[in-house]
Amino acid sequence: MNNEENSIGRWISVLYRHRQNYISKKLSQHNIGIGQYIIILTLFTNCGINQEELSNLLKIDKGSIAKSIKKLENEKYVERKINSNDKRAYKLFLTKKAIKILPALKNAAKEWENEITSDFSDKEKDSIRQLLNKMIKKIQK
């Protein structure tokens, strides 16, 4: 196996794609894809931010955010309200419908993590979290 086939980035990418598929299947009954999933979770902890702030937080381009927000609005999971400080801007809020399905969203992520780490000891799980967190801190500098 050459270096690229065994690189850390490749394995992270493979896990990421499998996670996307897993969570999308789990949430399909709610008409939510993985792109909308992360937005709902982010808005839950960052209620009232605008699309640009959401884009910056998630490191997702503005066009993709706009499409996902539109879908979430159509599904009645998100609503836009005019920013009282800037009438041209909108703040984003979760609806009661979105809050109602938050447990399902969180559960899907928890089930995924349990699935992929079921053969790991608590010490191994902690080590993985610490190493991944170290990588993230490195790129955020």
Buried (B, 14 or more C-beta within 10 A) or exposed (E): EEEEEEEEEEEEEEEEEEBBEBBBEBBEEBEBBBBBBBBBBBBBEEEEBBBEBBBEBBEBEEEEBEEBBEBBBEBEBBBBEEEEEEEEEBBBBBBEEBEEBEEBBEEBBEEBEEEBBEEEEEEEEEEEEEEEEEEEEEEEE
